[in-house]
Amino acid sequence: MFILGFAGCIGALRENTFLLKFFSVFLGIIFFLELTAGVLAFVFKDWIKDQLYFFINNNIRAYRDDIDLQNLIDFTQEY
């Protein structure tokens, strides 16, 4: 991420077309990946909800067995 921002900044500062093209292409790729993730999340929202429910229930059952998980859940609840 740093390299992408650095390329855009230096490309604009030095008017370097290669760095600006690199920046714009990767920014476009990231945008379309986020758009795709949003559409897939909307289409498969029931599956995501079921998986999240399953994940949370398994972690609640393992709360007392794993001290790291217990500390993580406690920290999340305090925050």
Buried (B, 14 or more C-beta within 10 A) or exposed (E): EEEEEEBBEEBEEEEBEEBBEBBEEBBEEEEEEEEEEEEEEEEEEEEEEEEEEEEEEEBEEEEEEEEEBBEEBEEEEEE
